[in-house]
Structures are given as structure tokens and as C-alpha cells.
Amino acid sequence: MPHTVGAADLVRFAGAATEAHGVPPEDARLLADTLVTAELWGHPSHGMLRLPWYLDRLASGATARVAAPETVSDNGAVLVVDGRDGLGQVLTDRAVTLGVERARQHGISAIAVRNSGHFGTAAYFTRKAAEQGCVAILITNASPAMAPWGGKEKRVGTNPWSIAAPGGRYGTVVMDIANTAVARGKIYHAKERGQPIPEGWAADADGVPTTDPRRAIEGLILPMAGHKGYAISFMFDVLAGVLTGSAFGGAVIGPYEPTGSSGVGHLLICVDIRAMADPAQFEQRMEALVEEAKATPTARGVQEVFVPGEPEIRTAERLRTEGITVADDTWLSLTRIAAAADVPLPPVVDQEVPE
């Protein structure tokens, strides 16, 4: 039976468990908040099911408990940072701080991070930059998940990206997508729940389309939009891996592997809106764009048109009241973590919520 818990209790649990692995309290809470925020946004694929992955990498030493990034080069608007195997969330959060700061000085900034790790949902970080008056673009590479177009062996990552901008009274408008038909975490989430995946998501190790999430994990995730998704992902490995001086292609190790330097690279670009436009006028224009989209007549069976990022905020508002439902397999993992780290499980508020 699924377990439903409050968001704040889940943050406290994940933070305490991470801190028990030697991570400083502030960094541990950041990791916890990124995971629970993903749950609140309706993306459990990037939520608590990943906590044991991060903790296993901390325990093995593959991820440094205390992030100690080192500046490789500093050219004012362009900064290259070696993450030295720190937690991807911690390194990316610091990149946002630097990116906004440098954008305010130079109008635009590019922060390259090498030797990092998986950072969770990219929108968590681009939203932060947008809330400080920037349009932000964040690109990361990832371990191989798809085959080059026409191939049958995985050599290219999902290589997600996010763009966020202030939307005036509509809050932050934000896009966050992988370049595959689906984020790999959604296939892991289907496996956790014992559910088949939709056709068109993945192929097995022989390149044959499958709806079995276990065979999909062993095989290939299919690119979005056919060859276009492959091409975008390939070029993002150029930006996040090759250009930053980090690992790329088959050399990147995913968060579900307990050992080995991850070698993930990120590229964050921040544009200070004030360098291009009056911020108030920009927000008015954004509001007009949003309103035009939302005023579109809906197709049959559709109640409302949403703009990017809006469904997540609606879902978060609901789940903050209802609580977050954790799948059985994920709860079992959290139970093991609680015992190993000697921290109490979050209290269950309702066990009757259906999946």
C-alpha cells in the first residue's frame, strides 16, 4: 500500500539521512528540497526514489561529502569551475549564485561546471535565476541512454535542459525537458510501481520496442522527435561535456551507479533582463504572451491551456495539502535508509490514497 506523507516531513527525513552520510546540514537540506520539490511538481521520477542512489554514491566515496569546487578560469562573464565530484545539486546551486552575480555585472554570464554529478530537476535551478531577474538556460549531459540515430547501442545521454524567465503576475515560465521520448527516471518509476511503460518510450537491448520497464532500463530510451532528439542531445553533450572540459558520451556515469566518478558537466547561461529591456516592460510583454497562449480555444476534451511550468505549480499547490504519495518500493528503500542512518521515518498522514 502506498504511503502518503507531508512535504515538510519528507524534507526533514531526506535532509537528516543525507547529513548522516557526512554532508553539511545546508547542503543536505538542499538535496532534500530538490527531491521533494520534484515530488510536489508531480515528477516522482526525480524525487525520493533517487535518494538511495545519491546516498550510495556518498557512502562509496564516488561523490564527495563536502563539495569543494575549484575555479579553473575566470574571465569575468565566463567562469569555469571544477566540481571535484561534489553533489550536483550543491554545485549547480552555487553556479546559479555566480551566474546571476556575473550577469548583473556583464549583462550575460556563462558558468561551466565540470566533474559534477546529477543535479535532479533543471527547473529547480533556472527558476532561482529567473526569480532574480534573469532569463536562464541550463544544459547538462548524462550517462548514455539512447543510441545515435540508426544505431542499436546507447552512446548518448538524455542531456536535459531548462529555460526559465520571469512571467510577471503569472510567476515563472519554465521549460524542463530531456531529449528522449521520456526522462529515464520515469522508466525507473514505472519499474518501482510494477507498471508497463507506453509504446514509443523505449526499446530492449536488441533494439526491439518494449513496454517492459525492466527491459527498457537494460536497453535504449528512444529520442524525442526521432533524429531531431538525437541531434539536440548530441550537441548538448558538446556544450555541457566537451566545452566544459568534463566527461562526455560513454564516459559519463549515472547517479544509479554506486561507484565511479560521474563526470557530469553543466553549462548555465544567465541573461540579465535589465541589460536588454526595462524589467517592468519585459514582464508586461511576458504577460501578454502568456495571455495569448491561454486564450487559445481548447480542443475537444481539454479544459484549459497551460504555459510551460504551470502544471507543476498547480500540482504543488494540491500536494502541499494532500501530501505526497510514495510508492511501495520507494518506501521500502526509505525504511532501509532510516534504519541504516538511525533517523526516524516521516510520519504517514494517510494510507488510503490510491495510486
SVG drawing of the C-alpha trace seen along z (x, -y; Angstrom):
<svg xmlns="http://www.w3.org/2000/svg" viewBox="-15 -50 57 58">
<polyline fill="none" stroke="black" stroke-width="0.4" points="0.0,0.0 1.4,-3.5 2.3,-5.8 1.3,-9.5 3.5,-11.9 3.7,-15.7 6.3,-17.5 8.0,-19.2 8.3,-15.9 9.8,-14.3 12.4,-17.2 13.4,-16.7 13.8,-13.0 15.8,-13.2 18.0,-16.0 18.7,-14.1 19.6,-10.9 21.9,-12.9 23.5,-14.7 24.1,-11.3 26.3,-10.5 28.6,-13.4 27.1,-16.1 27.0,-19.6 23.4,-20.5 22.8,-23.3 23.9,-21.1 21.9,-18.1 18.7,-20.2 19.3,-21.5 19.5,-17.9 16.4,-17.0 14.5,-20.0 15.3,-19.3 13.9,-15.8 10.7,-16.8 10.2,-19.7 10.2,-17.2 7.6,-15.2 5.5,-18.2 5.7,-19.1 4.3,-15.7 7.7,-14.3 8.4,-11.4 10.8,-10.1 13.2,-12.7 12.1,-12.5 12.6,-10.2 13.3,-7.1 16.7,-8.8 17.7,-9.4 19.2,-5.9 21.2,-6.4 22.7,-9.6 23.4,-8.1 25.1,-5.0 27.4,-7.2 28.2,-9.3 28.9,-6.1 31.2,-4.7 33.1,-7.9 32.2,-8.4 30.5,-11.7 32.4,-13.9 30.5,-14.5 31.7,-18.1 31.7,-20.0 34.9,-21.9 34.7,-23.3 37.8,-24.9 37.9,-27.8 39.7,-26.7 39.4,-30.0 37.7,-33.4 37.2,-35.7 34.5,-37.9 31.4,-36.9 32.7,-33.4 33.7,-31.2 34.8,-27.5 34.5,-25.6 35.8,-22.1 33.2,-20.5 35.7,-17.8 32.9,-15.2 30.7,-17.2 26.9,-16.8 25.5,-18.1 22.7,-20.0 25.2,-21.8 27.5,-22.7 24.6,-23.9 23.1,-26.0 26.4,-27.8 26.6,-28.2 23.3,-30.0 24.6,-32.4 27.7,-33.1 25.7,-33.2 23.3,-35.9 26.1,-37.9 28.2,-37.9 25.1,-38.6 24.4,-41.7 28.0,-42.9 28.3,-42.0 24.8,-41.7 25.3,-38.0 27.2,-35.2 28.2,-31.6 29.2,-29.3 30.7,-26.0 30.8,-23.2 32.9,-20.1 33.2,-16.9 29.9,-17.3 27.0,-14.9 23.4,-14.5 21.5,-17.6 17.9,-16.4 15.4,-18.7 17.0,-21.5 14.0,-23.8 14.7,-23.9 17.8,-26.0 16.6,-28.0 13.6,-29.1 16.0,-30.6 17.8,-32.7 14.5,-33.8 13.3,-34.9 16.3,-37.2 15.6,-39.0 17.4,-36.8 16.4,-34.6 18.4,-31.4 19.3,-28.4 20.8,-25.3 22.2,-22.4 23.6,-19.2 24.9,-15.9 24.1,-12.5 25.1,-8.9 24.3,-7.0 20.6,-6.3 19.9,-6.5 21.6,-5.2 22.9,-7.5 20.2,-7.7 20.3,-4.4 22.4,-2.6 21.5,0.0 23.9,-0.7 23.4,-3.5 26.1,-6.1 24.3,-9.4 22.7,-10.8 19.2,-12.2 21.1,-15.5 18.2,-17.6 17.8,-21.4 15.7,-24.1 14.9,-27.7 13.2,-30.0 12.0,-33.6 10.0,-35.9 6.4,-35.9 5.1,-38.9 1.8,-38.1 2.0,-34.6 5.1,-33.8 8.0,-32.0 7.6,-30.5 9.9,-27.5 10.6,-24.6 12.5,-21.5 12.8,-18.5 15.1,-15.6 15.8,-15.0 14.4,-11.4 10.8,-10.4 10.7,-10.4 13.1,-11.1 14.9,-7.9 13.6,-8.4 10.1,-7.8 11.0,-4.4 12.6,-3.6 9.4,-5.0 7.3,-2.6 9.5,0.3 9.1,-0.8 5.3,-0.6 5.3,2.5 3.6,0.8 4.2,1.1 5.5,-1.9 3.7,-3.4 4.7,-2.3 7.3,-4.6 9.3,-5.2 12.0,-2.6 13.5,0.4 15.1,3.5 18.8,4.4 18.2,5.8 16.6,2.5 13.1,4.0 10.4,1.7 9.2,2.7 6.6,1.7 8.5,3.6 10.4,1.0 13.0,3.6 13.9,4.5 13.9,0.7 16.4,0.0 18.7,2.6 18.1,1.4 17.5,-2.0 15.4,-5.1 14.1,-6.4 14.8,-10.0 12.0,-12.6 11.0,-13.6 13.2,-10.9 16.5,-12.1 15.9,-15.6 16.1,-14.5 19.3,-12.6 20.9,-15.7 19.9,-18.1 21.2,-15.6 24.5,-15.2 25.1,-19.0 24.2,-19.5 27.0,-17.0 29.2,-19.3 28.2,-22.3 27.9,-20.5 30.6,-17.9 33.2,-18.7 33.3,-22.5 33.3,-22.5 36.2,-20.0 34.0,-17.3 33.3,-13.8 31.1,-13.2 29.5,-10.3 30.0,-6.9 32.4,-8.3 29.6,-9.8 28.4,-7.7 24.8,-8.0 23.5,-8.5 22.2,-4.9 25.7,-3.6 27.1,-3.5 30.8,-3.9 32.9,-5.8 33.4,-9.5 30.3,-10.8 32.0,-13.3 28.8,-15.2 29.2,-18.7 26.8,-21.6 26.5,-24.9 24.5,-27.7 23.8,-30.9 22.1,-33.8 20.9,-37.0 20.2,-40.0 16.9,-41.3 18.0,-44.9 20.8,-44.7 18.3,-44.3 15.0,-45.7 13.2,-47.6 12.2,-44.8 8.7,-46.1 8.1,-46.3 9.5,-42.8 7.1,-41.4 4.2,-43.2 5.2,-41.6 5.6,-38.2 2.1,-38.6 0.7,-39.4 2.4,-36.3 1.0,-34.1 -2.5,-35.5 -2.4,-35.0 -1.5,-31.3 -4.1,-30.7 -6.8,-32.4 -6.4,-29.8 -9.7,-27.9 -9.3,-24.4 -9.5,-21.2 -12.3,-18.7 -11.8,-17.2 -9.3,-19.8 -10.4,-22.0 -7.5,-24.6 -4.4,-25.6 -1.3,-25.7 2.0,-27.5 5.3,-25.8 5.8,-25.3 2.1,-26.0 1.1,-22.3 3.9,-21.8 2.8,-24.8 -0.8,-23.6 0.2,-20.2 2.4,-21.5 -0.4,-23.6 -2.6,-20.5 0.1,-18.1 1.1,-20.5 -2.4,-20.0 -3.0,-16.3 0.6,-15.1 3.0,-13.2 2.2,-9.5 5.3,-7.3 5.3,-4.0 5.8,-0.8 9.3,-0.1 10.4,-3.6 9.0,-3.4 10.9,-0.2 14.1,-1.9 13.4,-4.8 12.8,-2.3 16.2,-0.8 17.8,-4.2 16.1,-5.2 17.5,-2.0 21.0,-2.5 21.2,-6.2 19.3,-5.9 16.8,-8.6 13.0,-8.3 10.8,-7.7 8.5,-10.6 5.0,-10.1 2.4,-8.7 -0.6,-11.0 -2.9,-8.8 -2.5,-5.3 -5.8,-5.2 -4.8,-7.5 -5.0,-5.4 -2.1,-5.3"/>
</svg>
